[in-house]
Amino acid sequence: MIIAGATTDHIHLLVSIGRIDIGELIGDIKRESSKWMKTKGVTKFYWQRGYGAFSIGQSQVAAVTKYIRNQKEHHRKQTFQDEFRSMCRKYDVEFDGRYCWD
């Protein structure tokens, strides 16, 4: 884990990984954090079905770290959903909105 940050409706994680199944990593994060929330008495916590994962180069680590550190401020100007759609269009990534947020 390089950095993690969260707002009320999503999280950003910057992780350095080798050969790993991203779906398995996300599943582990969702499962373990859900268990932890229950131990804190939060019984109505749930994760959405989908997730987004993007890779970056080493030269982008500082900029992404800064973004995650300041994401709450950033999302006052642009919603997570609008930003996600924009990123997908920018990088020519197809997505199905039914699996992005619920």
Contacts in CASP RR format, 6 or more apart in sequence:
PFRMAT RR
TARGET T0000
AUTHOR 0000-0000-0000
METHOD contacts of the structure
MODEL  1
MIIAGATTDHIHLLVSIGRIDIGELIGDIKRESSKWMKTKGVTKFYWQRG
YGAFSIGQSQVAAVTKYIRNQKEHHRKQTFQDEFRSMCRKYDVEFDGRYC
WD
1 13 0 8 1.000
1 14 0 8 1.000
1 15 0 8 1.000
2 14 0 8 1.000
2 15 0 8 1.000
2 16 0 8 1.000
2 61 0 8 1.000
2 65 0 8 1.000
3 13 0 8 1.000
3 14 0 8 1.000
3 65 0 8 1.000
3 68 0 8 1.000
3 69 0 8 1.000
4 11 0 8 1.000
4 12 0 8 1.000
4 13 0 8 1.000
4 14 0 8 1.000
4 68 0 8 1.000
5 11 0 8 1.000
5 12 0 8 1.000
5 13 0 8 1.000
5 68 0 8 1.000
5 69 0 8 1.000
5 71 0 8 1.000
6 12 0 8 1.000
7 71 0 8 1.000
7 72 0 8 1.000
7 75 0 8 1.000
7 80 0 8 1.000
9 80 0 8 1.000
9 101 0 8 1.000
10 80 0 8 1.000
12 67 0 8 1.000
12 68 0 8 1.000
12 71 0 8 1.000
13 29 0 8 1.000
14 56 0 8 1.000
14 61 0 8 1.000
14 64 0 8 1.000
14 65 0 8 1.000
14 68 0 8 1.000
15 25 0 8 1.000
17 25 0 8 1.000
22 53 0 8 1.000
23 51 0 8 1.000
23 53 0 8 1.000
26 51 0 8 1.000
26 53 0 8 1.000
30 47 0 8 1.000
33 47 0 8 1.000
34 45 0 8 1.000
34 46 0 8 1.000
34 47 0 8 1.000
37 45 0 8 1.000
38 45 0 8 1.000
48 100 0 8 1.000
48 101 0 8 1.000
48 102 0 8 1.000
49 99 0 8 1.000
49 102 0 8 1.000
50 99 0 8 1.000
50 100 0 8 1.000
52 84 0 8 1.000
52 100 0 8 1.000
54 87 0 8 1.000
54 91 0 8 1.000
56 64 0 8 1.000
67 74 0 8 1.000
74 83 0 8 1.000
75 83 0 8 1.000
78 86 0 8 1.000
80 101 0 8 1.000
81 100 0 8 1.000
81 101 0 8 1.000
84 95 0 8 1.000
84 100 0 8 1.000
87 93 0 8 1.000
88 94 0 8 1.000
88 95 0 8 1.000
END
